[in-house]
Amino acid sequence: MAAKITGTPTLEQLEAELKKELYKKNYGKALRSTIFALLVVAAVAVLIAMMVFPVYQLRGSTMAETLNDGDIVVAVKGSSYKAGNIIAFYYNNNLLVKRVIATSGDWVDIDEAGNVFVNGELLSEPYVSARMRGECEIEFPYQVPDGRCFVLGDHREVSIDSRNKSIGCISNELVEGRIILRVWPLSGKKIF
């Protein structure tokens, strides 16, 4: 049995149907536009994170008390740093994080008690919990070569750093960035 045709739709019915169709069309446009904008923002955020402000999750305890295993930090790319800054660099495909003690041309000396001297002046190192000389494979006083920096971990007892010939002074080209912020865990304690 065929359906009955009830006649011509009224003007109000046509306007209501037209409004419904326009709403569907506009909703689809807005949804596509929103998804596109979110994808662009996500892509830009990833590019910025990778190229300008890389984020690292730390492994190990060589920077303890300042930074601990599992901390998430943000760095700023580039090799502009100075003594006292914490830098990230790659050594044998491992990301290492250490504190810059001296830069090109500086003289470094570490006495038997673990006191560090740069250019004859004792460094104030409130970030070091236990001073010790640790395992040293270089002779002190030591002059930092051009284009390099001398780095030490804050936890000197376990840190393998510029005192060890296998790592030595870090070339400026190997520096991935300067740590500027700890993201996690949140802490009121300023570390940089």
Backbone as a printed PyTorch tensor [residue, N CA C, xyz], in Angstrom:
tensor([[[ 0.8370, -1.1610,  0.0000],
         [ 0.0000,  0.0000,  0.0000],
         [ 0.8900,  1.2350,  0.0000]],

        [[ 0.6300,  2.1810, -0.8280],
         [ 1.4330,  3.3820, -0.9830],
         [ 1.0490,  4.3970,  0.0850]],

        [[ 2.0630,  5.2020,  0.4720],
         [ 1.8100,  6.2460,  1.4600],
         [ 1.0180,  7.3650,  0.8300]],

        [[ 0.2070,  7.9520,  1.6310],
         [-0.6150,  9.0470,  1.1370],
         [ 0.1950, 10.3300,  1.0870]],

        [[ 0.0750, 11.0320,  0.0000],
         [ 0.7100, 12.3380, -0.1160],
         [-0.2770, 13.3370,  0.4590]],

        [[ 0.2020, 14.1110,  1.4110],
         [-0.7010, 14.9920,  2.1330],
         [-0.7590, 16.3870,  1.5240]],

        [[-0.0520, 16.6240,  0.5110],
         [-0.1410, 17.9310, -0.1100],
         [ 1.1850, 18.6730, -0.0540]],

        [[ 1.1450, 19.8790, -0.4160],
         [ 2.3340, 20.7100, -0.4700],
         [ 2.6850, 21.1970,  0.9270]],

        [[ 4.0380, 21.1850,  1.2440],
         [ 4.4190, 21.6900,  2.5630],
         [ 4.1650, 23.1930,  2.6710]],

        [[ 3.9410, 23.5980,  3.8860],
         [ 3.6910, 25.0150,  4.1160],
         [ 5.0120, 25.7750,  4.1370]],

        [[ 4.9350, 27.0810,  4.0450],
         [ 6.1220, 27.9310,  4.0680],
         [ 6.8850, 27.7690,  5.3870]],

        [[ 6.1810, 27.6330,  6.4960],
         [ 6.8160, 27.4530,  7.8010],
         [ 7.5880, 26.1380,  7.8560]],

        [[ 6.9910, 25.0790,  7.2760],
         [ 7.6630, 23.7710,  7.2600],
         [ 8.9300, 23.8400,  6.4130]],

        [[ 8.8620, 24.5130,  5.2670],
         [10.0430, 24.6670,  4.4050],
         [11.1390, 25.4680,  5.1150]],

        [[10.7640, 26.5380,  5.7940],
         [11.7460, 27.3460,  6.5230],
         [12.3890, 26.5470,  7.6560]],

        [[11.5930, 25.7580,  8.3550],
         [12.1240, 24.9230,  9.4420],
         [13.0910, 23.8860,  8.8910]],

        [[12.7400, 23.2670,  7.7780],
         [13.6210, 22.2580,  7.1560],
         [14.9050, 22.9140,  6.6540]],

        [[14.7940, 24.1030,  6.0750],
         [15.9740, 24.8360,  5.6000],
         [16.8820, 25.2050,  6.7700]],

        [[16.3040, 25.6560,  7.8860],
         [17.0950, 25.9780,  9.0820],
         [17.8360, 24.7540,  9.5950]],

        [[17.1580, 23.5820,  9.5890],
         [17.7900, 22.3360, 10.0370],
         [18.9870, 21.9970,  9.1610]],

        [[18.8290, 22.1070,  7.8680],
         [19.9170, 21.7820,  6.9350],
         [21.0770, 22.7630,  7.0660]],

        [[20.7850, 24.0510,  7.2230],
         [21.8410, 25.0470,  7.4230],
         [22.5860, 24.8060,  8.7320]],

        [[21.8560, 24.4300,  9.7830],
         [22.4820, 24.1280, 11.0680],
         [23.4550, 22.9570, 10.9230]],

        [[23.0240, 21.8850, 10.2420],
         [23.8900, 20.7190, 10.0300],
         [25.1500, 21.1170,  9.2650]],

        [[24.9640, 21.9230,  8.2210],
         [26.1030, 22.3470,  7.3960],
         [27.0790, 23.1880,  8.2270]],

        [[26.5460, 24.1640,  8.9700],
         [27.3980, 25.0270,  9.7980],
         [28.0590, 24.2560, 10.9290]],

        [[27.3560, 23.3060, 11.5250],
         [27.9240, 22.4830, 12.5960],
         [29.1080, 21.6770, 12.0620]],

        [[28.9580, 21.0800, 10.8980],
         [30.0480, 20.3120, 10.2840],
         [31.2530, 21.1880,  9.9920]],

        [[31.0060, 22.4000,  9.4670],
         [32.1080, 23.3350,  9.1840],
         [32.8370, 23.7120, 10.4760]],

        [[32.0810, 24.0390, 11.4970],
         [32.6780, 24.4470, 12.7720],
         [33.4780, 23.3040, 13.3920]],

        [[32.9570, 22.0850, 13.3090],
         [33.6610, 20.9290, 13.8550],
         [34.9710, 20.6870, 13.1150]],

        [[34.9320, 20.7280, 11.7780],
         [36.1560, 20.5380, 10.9830],
         [37.1630, 21.6480, 11.2770]],

        [[36.6840, 22.8720, 11.3830],
         [37.5620, 24.0080, 11.6650],
         [38.2150, 23.8700, 13.0390]],

        [[37.4500, 23.4540, 14.0310],
         [37.9780, 23.2690, 15.3830],
         [39.0240, 22.1630, 15.4240]],

        [[38.7410, 21.0500, 14.7760],
         [39.7050, 19.9350, 14.7430],
         [40.9800, 20.3740, 14.0470]],

        [[40.8730, 21.0880, 12.9450],
         [42.0430, 21.5800, 12.2240],
         [42.8690, 22.5190, 13.1080]],

        [[42.1970, 23.4430, 13.7910],
         [42.9030, 24.3840, 14.6660],
         [43.6170, 23.6500, 15.7950]],

        [[42.9760, 22.6510, 16.3920],
         [43.6170, 21.8750, 17.4650],
         [44.8370, 21.1180, 16.9530]],

        [[44.7470, 20.5550, 15.7630],
         [45.8910, 19.8450, 15.1800],
         [47.0530, 20.7980, 14.9070]],

        [[46.7490, 21.9870, 14.4040],
         [47.8030, 22.9730, 14.1440],
         [48.4590, 23.4030, 15.4530]],

        [[47.6650, 23.6790, 16.4730],
         [48.2110, 24.0800, 17.7760],
         [49.0680, 22.9610, 18.3580]],

        [[48.6160, 21.7240, 18.2710],
         [49.3880, 20.5880, 18.7820],
         [50.7010, 20.4440, 18.0260]],

        [[50.6600, 20.5950, 16.7050],
         [51.8890, 20.4760, 15.9060],
         [52.8780, 21.5790, 16.2590]],

        [[52.3940, 22.7930, 16.4200],
         [53.2670, 23.9100, 16.7910],
         [53.8530, 23.6830, 18.1830]],

        [[53.0420, 23.2050, 19.1140],
         [53.5270, 22.9360, 20.4740],
         [54.6160, 21.8720, 20.4630]],

        [[54.4350, 20.8270, 19.6710],
         [55.4470, 19.7730, 19.5800],
         [56.7240, 20.3220, 18.9740]],

        [[56.6160, 21.1250, 17.9140],
         [57.8100, 21.7190, 17.3000],
         [58.5490, 22.6290, 18.2700]],

        [[57.8080, 23.4480, 18.9970],
         [58.4520, 24.3320, 19.9730],
         [59.1290, 23.5070, 21.0600]],

        [[58.4450, 22.4710, 21.5370],
         [59.0210, 21.6250, 22.5890],
         [60.2840, 20.9330, 22.1030]],

        [[60.3010, 20.5150, 20.8670],
         [61.4700, 19.7880, 20.3700],
         [62.6130, 20.7170, 19.9820]],

        [[62.2870, 21.8700, 19.4300],
         [63.3300, 22.7200, 18.8720],
         [63.7780, 23.8540, 19.7900]],

        [[62.9310, 24.2990, 20.6850],
         [63.2750, 25.4490, 21.5140],
         [63.3070, 25.0930, 23.0000]],

        [[62.2680, 24.4240, 23.4770],
         [62.1490, 24.0930, 24.8930],
         [61.9400, 22.5910, 25.0770]],

        [[62.9970, 21.7920, 24.9020],
         [62.8120, 20.3490, 25.0880],
         [62.4940, 20.0010, 26.5380]],

        [[61.7180, 18.9540, 26.6990],
         [61.3330, 18.4590, 28.0230],
         [62.0240, 17.1180, 28.2370]],

        [[62.6520, 16.9440, 29.3900],
         [63.3860, 15.7150, 29.6960],
         [62.8990, 15.1170, 31.0020]],

        [[62.8660, 13.7880, 31.0540],
         [62.6510, 13.1030, 32.3220],
         [63.9950, 12.5410, 32.7380]],

        [[64.4240, 12.8710, 33.9300],
         [65.7610, 12.5240, 34.3930],
         [65.8160, 11.1150, 34.9610]],

        [[66.9490, 10.4770, 34.7660],
         [67.2320,  9.1590, 35.3330],
         [68.5530,  9.2380, 36.0800]],

        [[68.5850,  8.7080, 37.2630],
         [69.8150,  8.6780, 38.0430],
         [69.8020,  9.6770, 39.1790]],

        [[70.8600,  9.5980, 39.9960],
         [70.9070, 10.4220, 41.2030],
         [72.1320, 11.3190, 41.2560]],

        [[72.7860, 11.5770, 40.1240],
         [74.0150, 12.3680, 40.1660],
         [73.7900, 13.8460, 40.4570]],

        [[72.5390, 14.3010, 40.3850],
         [72.2470, 15.7060, 40.7060],
         [71.4190, 15.8320, 41.9810]],

        [[71.2840, 14.7320, 42.7430],
         [70.5060, 14.7660, 43.9880],
         [71.1820, 15.7510, 44.9420]],

        [[70.5540, 16.3350, 45.5850],
         [69.3920, 16.9420, 46.1480],
         [68.7270, 17.9500, 45.2040]],

        [[69.4250, 18.4910, 44.2540],
         [68.8410, 19.5040, 43.3730],
         [67.7880, 18.9010, 42.4630]],

        [[68.1530, 17.8540, 41.7420],
         [67.2490, 17.1330, 40.8470],
         [67.3270, 15.6540, 41.1890]],

        [[66.2000, 14.9730, 41.1020],
         [66.1610, 13.5690, 41.4910],
         [65.6790, 12.6890, 40.3540]],

        [[65.8680, 11.3960, 40.5220],
         [65.4170, 10.4120, 39.5460],
         [63.9200, 10.5840, 39.3030]],

        [[63.5330, 10.6870, 38.0310],
         [62.1300, 10.8200, 37.6810],
         [61.6390, 12.2490, 37.5300]],

        [[62.4390, 13.2330, 37.9400],
         [62.0250, 14.6270, 37.7670],
         [61.8550, 14.9430, 36.2850]],

        [[60.9040, 15.8030, 35.9850],
         [60.6880, 16.2610, 34.6080],
         [61.0850, 17.7250, 34.5590]],

        [[61.9960, 18.0510, 33.6280],
         [62.5380, 19.4050, 33.5300],
         [62.3820, 19.9430, 32.1170]],

        [[62.4220, 21.2720, 32.0130],
         [62.3790, 21.9520, 30.7180],
         [63.7170, 22.6470, 30.5370]],

        [[64.2460, 22.5400, 29.3260],
         [65.5110, 23.1950, 28.9940],
         [65.2550, 24.2200, 27.8980]],

        [[66.2040, 25.1080, 27.7200],
         [66.1720, 26.0290, 26.5900],
         [67.3540, 25.6450, 25.7120]],

        [[67.0730, 25.4420, 24.4130],
         [68.1040, 25.0080, 23.4760],
         [69.1850, 26.0630, 23.3420]],

        [[70.3640, 25.6050, 22.9870],
         [71.4730, 26.5170, 22.7350],
         [72.6270, 26.2400, 23.6690]],

        [[73.7100, 26.9170, 23.3950],
         [74.9040, 26.6760, 24.2030],
         [75.2940, 27.9080, 25.0070]],

        [[74.3530, 28.8030, 25.2510],
         [74.6710, 29.9630, 26.0700],
         [74.4330, 29.5930, 27.5380]],

        [[75.4940, 29.4420, 28.2510],
         [75.4250, 29.0780, 29.6590],
         [76.6220, 29.6750, 30.3590]],

        [[76.5650, 29.6570, 31.6650],
         [77.6760, 30.1740, 32.4640],
         [77.8620, 29.2690, 33.6670]],

        [[78.9300, 29.5050, 34.3980],
         [79.2020, 28.7130, 35.5960],
         [78.0180, 28.7930, 36.5460]],

        [[77.6230, 27.6420, 37.0740],
         [76.4850, 27.5560, 37.9810],
         [75.2280, 27.0400, 37.3010]],

        [[75.1390, 27.1800, 35.9720],
         [73.9740, 26.6660, 35.2340],
         [73.9950, 25.1490, 35.1960]],

        [[72.8220, 24.5680, 35.1030],
         [72.6950, 23.1270, 34.9190],
         [72.4010, 22.8940, 33.4480]],

        [[73.1970, 22.0150, 32.8160],
         [73.0260, 21.7680, 31.3890],
         [72.7180, 20.2940, 31.1380]],

        [[72.1090, 20.0540, 29.9880],
         [71.8430, 18.6900, 29.5300],
         [72.6990, 18.4620, 28.2910]],

        [[73.3170, 17.2880, 28.2080],
         [74.1340, 16.9410, 27.0440],
         [74.0920, 15.4360, 26.8550]],

        [[74.3960, 15.0100, 25.6290],
         [74.4030, 13.5790, 25.3390],
         [75.8180, 13.0460, 25.4090]],

        [[75.9420, 11.8980, 26.0440],
         [77.2080, 11.1680, 26.1070],
         [76.8660,  9.6960, 25.8950]],

        [[77.4150,  9.0870, 24.8560],
         [77.1300,  7.6810, 24.5120],
         [75.6310,  7.4010, 24.4600]],

        [[74.8980,  8.2450, 23.7610],
         [73.4510,  8.1110, 23.5880],
         [72.6620,  8.1710, 24.8890]],

        [[73.2530,  8.6850, 25.9340],
         [72.5530,  8.8980, 27.2080],
         [72.5210, 10.3880, 27.5010]],

        [[71.3770, 10.8650, 27.9400],
         [71.2690, 12.2620, 28.3350],
         [71.8260, 12.4050, 29.7450]],

        [[72.7960, 13.2690, 29.8990],
         [73.3660, 13.5540, 31.2150],
         [73.0370, 14.9940, 31.5930]],

        [[72.8360, 15.2160, 32.8660],
         [72.5570, 16.5500, 33.3810],
         [73.5750, 16.8280, 34.4790]],

        [[74.3220, 17.9160, 34.2990],
         [75.3770, 18.2810, 35.2570],
         [75.4030, 19.7990, 35.4100]],

        [[76.1460, 20.2420, 36.4170],
         [76.2830, 21.6760, 36.6820],
         [77.6070, 22.1620, 36.0930]],

        [[77.5400, 23.2960, 35.3920],
         [78.7440, 23.9150, 34.8380],
         [79.5200, 24.5400, 35.9930]],

        [[80.7860, 24.1540, 36.1010],
         [81.6530, 24.6880, 37.1570],
         [82.5880, 25.7480, 36.5910]],

        [[83.0860, 25.5090, 35.3800],
         [84.0280, 26.4460, 34.7630],
         [83.8810, 26.3740, 33.2500]],

        [[84.2670, 27.4670, 32.5850],
         [84.1800, 27.5300, 31.1260],
         [85.5740, 27.7260, 30.5300]],

        [[85.6360, 27.8640, 29.2290],
         [86.9060, 27.9590, 28.4900],
         [87.9280, 28.8620, 29.1660]],

        [[89.1340, 28.3220, 29.3390],
         [90.2450, 29.0960, 29.8870],
         [90.3180, 29.1470, 31.4020]],

        [[89.2680, 28.7540, 32.1040],
         [89.2810, 28.7730, 33.5730],
         [90.1610, 27.6490, 34.1080]],

        [[90.7340, 27.9040, 35.2840],
         [91.5170, 26.8930, 35.9830],
         [90.6700, 26.3040, 37.1070]],

        [[90.5890, 24.9690, 37.1550],
         [89.7940, 24.2630, 38.1660],
         [90.7460, 23.4850, 39.0630]],

        [[90.4740, 23.5150, 40.3670],
         [91.2410, 22.7230, 41.3250],
         [90.2590, 22.1660, 42.3520]],

        [[90.4350, 20.9140, 42.7100],
         [89.6200, 20.2870, 43.7580],
         [90.5920, 19.7000, 44.7720]],

        [[90.4910, 20.1620, 46.0280],
         [91.4130, 19.6570, 47.0450],
         [90.9070, 18.3220, 47.6050]],

        [[91.6790, 17.7270, 48.4860],
         [91.3470, 16.4110, 49.0460],
         [90.0380, 16.4110, 49.8330]],

        [[89.6500, 17.5640, 50.3910],
         [88.4030, 17.6640, 51.1540],
         [87.1870, 17.8530, 50.2470]],

        [[87.4110, 18.0410, 48.9430],
         [86.3060, 18.2150, 48.0120],
         [85.9370, 19.6630, 47.7350]],

        [[86.7280, 20.5950, 48.2650],
         [86.4840, 22.0100, 47.9710],
         [86.8890, 22.3010, 46.5300]],

        [[86.0430, 23.0150, 45.8080],
         [86.3030, 23.3290, 44.4030],
         [86.7290, 24.7870, 44.2880]],

        [[87.8260, 24.9890, 43.5700],
         [88.3570, 26.3280, 43.3260],
         [88.3410, 26.5800, 41.8290]],

        [[87.8820, 27.7540, 41.4290],
         [87.9360, 28.1670, 40.0230],
         [88.7290, 29.4590, 39.9710]],

        [[89.8090, 29.4170, 39.2020],
         [90.7400, 30.5490, 39.0890],
         [91.2190, 31.0070, 40.4670]],

        [[91.4640, 30.0370, 41.3580],
         [92.0030, 30.3050, 42.6820],
         [90.9750, 30.7020, 43.7260]],

        [[89.7110, 30.8570, 43.3570],
         [88.6770, 31.2590, 44.3190],
         [87.8020, 30.0640, 44.6820]],

        [[87.5560, 29.9100, 45.9750],
         [86.7040, 28.8350, 46.4690],
         [85.2640, 29.0740, 46.0160]],

        [[84.6510, 28.0530, 45.4260],
         [83.2500, 28.1640, 45.0150],
         [82.3410, 27.9630, 46.2090]],

        [[81.3140, 28.7870, 46.2920],
         [80.2600, 28.5720, 47.2680],
         [79.2830, 27.6130, 46.6140]],

        [[79.1150, 26.4370, 47.1790],
         [78.2660, 25.4130, 46.5730],
         [77.2030, 24.9340, 47.5650]],

        [[76.1760, 25.7460, 47.7850],
         [75.1310, 25.3540, 48.7370],
         [74.3110, 24.1630, 48.2420]],

        [[74.3720, 23.8560, 46.9770],
         [73.6260, 22.7470, 46.3810],
         [74.2950, 21.3960, 46.6160]],

        [[75.5260, 21.3770, 47.1010],
         [76.2450, 20.1260, 47.3660],
         [76.0320, 19.7450, 48.8200]],

        [[75.5090, 18.5350, 49.0590],
         [75.2340, 18.1200, 50.4330],
         [76.4900, 17.5660, 51.1180]],

        [[77.3370, 16.8930, 50.3650],
         [78.5590, 16.3290, 50.9530],
         [79.7310, 16.6020, 50.0240]],

        [[80.6610, 17.4040, 50.5040],
         [81.8510, 17.6980, 49.6850],
         [82.7910, 16.5070, 49.7150]],

        [[83.2460, 16.1320, 48.5320],
         [84.2680, 15.0970, 48.4260],
         [84.9240, 15.2090, 47.0690]],

        [[86.1390, 14.7890, 47.0130],
         [86.8820, 14.8710, 45.7540],
         [86.3710, 13.8390, 44.7600]],

        [[85.9870, 12.6860, 45.2610],
         [85.4940, 11.6400, 44.3720],
         [86.6050, 11.0460, 43.5270]],

        [[86.2130, 10.2350, 42.5690],
         [87.1810,  9.5850, 41.6910],
         [87.6320, 10.5520, 40.6040]],

        [[88.9250, 10.8850, 40.6070],
         [89.4730, 11.8380, 39.6330],
         [90.5360, 11.1480, 38.7940]],

        [[90.4110, 11.2840, 37.4890],
         [91.4090, 10.7290, 36.5680],
         [92.2450, 11.8260, 35.9240]],

        [[92.0270, 13.0670, 36.3310],
         [92.8020, 14.1700, 35.7770],
         [93.6340, 14.7860, 36.8860]],

        [[94.6610, 15.5240, 36.4690],
         [95.5180, 16.1900, 37.4500],
         [95.0470, 17.6170, 37.6550]],

        [[95.0310, 18.0320, 38.9170],
         [94.6510, 19.3950, 39.2590],
         [95.8760, 20.1900, 39.6200]],

        [[95.8960, 21.4690, 39.3930],
         [94.8840, 22.2830, 38.7270],
         [94.7890, 21.9280, 37.2410]],

        [[93.5900, 22.1380, 36.7160],
         [93.2710, 21.7480, 35.3450],
         [92.6980, 22.9540, 34.6190]],

        [[93.2200, 23.2240, 33.4020],
         [92.6870, 24.3400, 32.6260],
         [91.6750, 23.8180, 31.6070]],

        [[90.4980, 24.4530, 31.5780],
         [89.4300, 24.0540, 30.6690],
         [89.7970, 24.4870, 29.2470]],

        [[89.8020, 23.5440, 28.2930],
         [90.1470, 23.8840, 26.9060],
         [89.1240, 24.8280, 26.2680]],

        [[89.5290, 25.4830, 25.1860],
         [88.6330, 26.3860, 24.4510],
         [87.4290, 25.6300, 23.9070]],

        [[86.2700, 26.2780, 23.9440],
         [85.0460, 25.7060, 23.3960],
         [84.4670, 24.5710, 24.2250]],

        [[84.8870, 24.4800, 25.4890],
         [84.4160, 23.4050, 26.3580],
         [84.0670, 23.9560, 27.7360]],

        [[83.3800, 23.1150, 28.5190],
         [83.0790, 23.4950, 29.9010],
         [83.3550, 22.3000, 30.8190]],

        [[83.6890, 22.6150, 32.0570],
         [83.9680, 21.6210, 33.0850],
         [82.6960, 21.4700, 33.9000]],

        [[82.1750, 20.2320, 33.9850],
         [80.9110, 19.9890, 34.6800],
         [81.0940, 18.9910, 35.8200]],

        [[80.2850, 19.1600, 36.8600],
         [80.2550, 18.2250, 37.9850],
         [78.8000, 17.9630, 38.3560]],

        [[78.5330, 16.7520, 38.8330],
         [77.2190, 16.4560, 39.3960],
         [77.1640, 16.9850, 40.8100]],

        [[75.9750, 17.3050, 41.2870],
         [75.8420, 17.8100, 42.6580],
         [76.0600, 16.7120, 43.6920]],

        [[75.8130, 15.4690, 43.3240],
         [76.0350, 14.3230, 44.2200],
         [77.3920, 13.7370, 43.8300]],

        [[78.4490, 14.3630, 44.3390],
         [79.8210, 14.1020, 43.8860],
         [80.2800, 12.6640, 44.1070]],

        [[79.7290, 11.9960, 45.1020],
         [80.1680, 10.6310, 45.4170],
         [79.8710,  9.6630, 44.2680]],

        [[78.7480,  9.8380, 43.5840],
         [78.3510,  8.8840, 42.5370],
         [78.4310,  9.4580, 41.1290]],

        [[78.6910, 10.7320, 40.9960],
         [78.6680, 11.3810, 39.6840],
         [79.9100, 11.0490, 38.8620]],

        [[79.6630, 10.6940, 37.6220],
         [80.7520, 10.5650, 36.6480],
         [80.6490, 11.8010, 35.7780]],

        [[81.6930, 12.6130, 35.8010],
         [81.6240, 13.9230, 35.1750],
         [82.9870, 14.3000, 34.6100]],

        [[83.3010, 15.5820, 34.5680],
         [84.5520, 16.0380, 33.9580],
         [85.7920, 15.5650, 34.7110]],

        [[85.6370, 15.0300, 35.9080],
         [86.7780, 14.4640, 36.6290],
         [87.2100, 13.1460, 36.0050]],

        [[86.3460, 12.5530, 35.2200],
         [86.5930, 11.2650, 34.5860],
         [87.0150, 11.5000, 33.1390]],

        [[88.1000, 10.8740, 32.7010],
         [88.6180, 11.0860, 31.3500],
         [87.6530, 10.6130, 30.2650]],

        [[86.7920,  9.6550, 30.5800],
         [85.8690,  9.1770, 29.5490],
         [84.8520, 10.2480, 29.1660]],

        [[84.4910, 11.1100, 30.0870],
         [83.5750, 12.2140, 29.7700],
         [84.3680, 13.4880, 29.5110]],

        [[85.2380, 13.8330, 30.4240],
         [86.0610, 15.0260, 30.2610],
         [85.2410, 16.3040, 30.2060]],

        [[85.8650, 17.3300, 29.6590],
         [85.1560, 18.6010, 29.4830],
         [84.1920, 18.4550, 28.3130]],

        [[83.0590, 19.1000, 28.4280],
         [81.9880, 18.9710, 27.4450],
         [82.1370, 20.0410, 26.3660]],

        [[82.1200, 19.5890, 25.1200],
         [82.1850, 20.5020, 23.9870],
         [80.8760, 21.2890, 23.8930]],

        [[80.9790, 22.5660, 23.5390],
         [79.7820, 23.4100, 23.4220],
         [78.7710, 22.8180, 22.4460]],

        [[79.2430, 22.1130, 21.4060],
         [78.3420, 21.5340, 20.4050],
         [77.5050, 20.3860, 20.9650]],

        [[77.9630, 19.7580, 22.0470],
         [77.2300, 18.6300, 22.6240],
         [76.1370, 19.0600, 23.6000]],

        [[76.1440, 20.3310, 23.9830],
         [75.1690, 20.8160, 24.9460],
         [73.8040, 20.8940, 24.2700]],

        [[72.8480, 20.1630, 24.8270],
         [71.4790, 20.1610, 24.3030],
         [70.6940, 21.3640, 24.7880]],

        [[70.9800, 21.8070, 25.9800],
         [70.2660, 22.9650, 26.4950],
         [70.5640, 23.2000, 27.9570]],

        [[70.1180, 24.3490, 28.4170],
         [70.2820, 24.7560, 29.8130],
         [68.9520, 24.5220, 30.5160]],

        [[69.0020, 23.7840, 31.6290],
         [67.7860, 23.4850, 32.3820],
         [67.2850, 24.7810, 33.0170]],

        [[65.9990, 25.0790, 32.7650],
         [65.4500, 26.3380, 33.2880],
         [64.3080, 26.1420, 34.2720]],

        [[63.7130, 24.9310, 34.2790],
         [62.5230, 24.7630, 35.1030],
         [62.2780, 23.2900, 35.4010]],

        [[61.9270, 22.9970, 36.6480],
         [61.4550, 21.6510, 36.9770],
         [59.9370, 21.6850, 36.9060]],

        [[59.3720, 20.8210, 36.0510],
         [57.9310, 20.7710, 35.8630],
         [57.2890, 19.8400, 36.8760]],

        [[57.9550, 18.7130, 37.1340],
         [57.4010, 17.7300, 38.0500],
         [58.5100, 17.0660, 38.8280]],

        [[58.3870, 16.8560, 40.0910],
         [57.2690, 17.2230, 40.9640],
         [57.2850, 18.7190, 41.2420]],

        [[56.0990, 19.2280, 41.4960],
         [55.9820, 20.6440, 41.8240],
         [56.6550, 20.8950, 43.1600]],

        [[57.3610, 22.0030, 43.2350],
         [58.0740, 22.3160, 44.4650],
         [58.1910, 23.8190, 44.5970]],

        [[58.0940, 24.3040, 45.7940],
         [58.2720, 25.7350, 46.0220],
         [59.7460, 26.1150, 46.0600]],

        [[60.6190, 25.1170, 46.1020],
         [62.0460, 25.3420, 46.2120],
         [62.6360, 25.7250, 44.8500]],

        [[63.2760, 26.8820, 44.7780],
         [63.8960, 27.3090, 43.5280],
         [65.2100, 26.5470, 43.3540]],

        [[65.4150, 25.9870, 42.1470],
         [66.6250, 25.1920, 41.9480],
         [67.5500, 25.7540, 40.8780]],

        [[67.1040, 26.7360, 40.1310],
         [67.9510, 27.2320, 39.0390],
         [68.1950, 28.7110, 39.1540]]])
